[in-house]
Amino acid sequence: MQAHALKIVQLLRQAGHQAFWVGGAVRDRLMGKEPVDIDVATSAQPEQVQALFPRHVAIGKAFGVIQVLLNDEPFEVATFREDIAYADGRHPTGVRFADAEADAMRRDFTINGLFYDPESDTIQDFVGGRRDIEAKIIRAIGPPEERFNEDYLRMLRAVRFASVLQFSIEPATGAAIRQLAGHITAVSPERIQVELTRLLTESPKAGQGLLLLKDMGLLAPILPEVSRLAGQAQPPQFHPEGDVLTHTAMMLDQMERPSVTLAYSVLLHDIGKPPTATLSLEPDGSTRIRFDRHAQVGAEMARDILRRLRLPNEEIDKICQCVERHMHFINVPQMRKATLRKLVGSPTFPEELELHRLDCLSSHGQLDNYYFLMDFVEQLKNEPVLPPAWINGRDLLALGMTEGPEIGQRLKKAYELQLEGAVGSREELLEWVRRTITIY
């Protein structure tokens, strides 16, 4: 990738234009990280870029952005520009082409406003970005209110960068976010979801990112259901860590390179607690907070939230299953073998098990059920968790049963016996059917 990005710069310069790597790739390079992608900024006009690179896509020509394909690898090549105005807090109404310094000044944060010359291995810094990277600070370029009013998503990006990079937000930048936080709802759910997902899955301490969202005033307008976890008390004997938001943040902090499924399952697993919270009178006369059916209620709420954020339906289904089933793990030692096999055989079992582990570590600290399940999985390592059923509906019809709901019920019971190990073969299972069926 870097060789191709260097080639683009060289070709532009050979044609008489200025050209640099810009933005996140420069930031990552200064931080000793491998860039995920490399963007190029140039003095060349869009038409000149198109002429130099026949394989291209004019993805944003009106804004000076051309996607160049070099050996089938895409690179964004953008003409130096300054934005004319923002009418809706989301998109510029127009641009005018400018020089490198003006281009740097229109960008969001100083850490993203650096230009890198890959031929001389030098940095051009018009905004103090190098200093802020060294100091681990997120600072808006120019007046923060202006930058955020241009694009309200930048407020969420500031928190995401702070969380992922483990930087702090500069005070004036933070004050502007708190002042304008309510405007985040003007941003499309899809754009919000991208930033939120990256915060949750890329942060070394995603719980700190969640609390920073709350501190900046962004959590309530984006995720009011999660915001309401703050202050929701829990039984101290099970949750000595404190309220539900504290518990959730602790779980998020302990995730390691989570999948999208796990990250959102952790975030949303207890959102059903505030609406289901009740006080019950115990036999000893004390009161206890209860959250009856909070997992089921939470799964319904999670589905609404995830649809609002425009996550894919398949992802929504997996996350909601994890939320709905997260309390099942309390009873695993008492479960029948067939029930355990069905639990372990679920496609979301790895995420559910990790959710349970994080839940325990961030509350009472007892991992007995986690290790019980790990042992059970080990016992099954040489056999399928959910083997093919030995008998089917045709077998029951051949034994004289008539079509109807009883066939499904009988097959379900037969499969449970198979999973339990109560019968050792297909023949034994068919013999059980012969002994127990009622023929009409």
Secondary structure, DSSP 8 states (H G I E B T S, - for coil): -HHHHHHHHHHHHHTT--EEEETHHHHHHHTT---S--EEEESS-HHHHHHH-SSEEEEEGGGTEEEEEETTEEEEEEE-EEEEEESSSSSEEEEEE--HHHHHHTSSBGGG-EEEETTTTEEEESSSHHHHHHHTEE-BSS-HHHHHHH-THHHHHHHHHHHHHT-EE-HHHHHHHHHHGGGGGGS-HHHHHHHHHHHHHH-TTHHHHHHHHHHTT-HHHH-HHHHTTTT----TTT-TT-SHHHHHHHHHHT--S--HHHHHHHHHTTTTHHHH-EEEE-TTS-EEEE-TTHHHHHHHHHHHHHHHTT--HHHHHHHHHHHHHTTGGGGGGGS-HHHHHHHHTSTTHHHHHHHHHHHHHTTT---HHHHHHHHHHHHTTTS-SS---S--HHHHHHTT--SSHHHHHHHHHHHHHHHHTSS-SHHHHHHHHHHH----
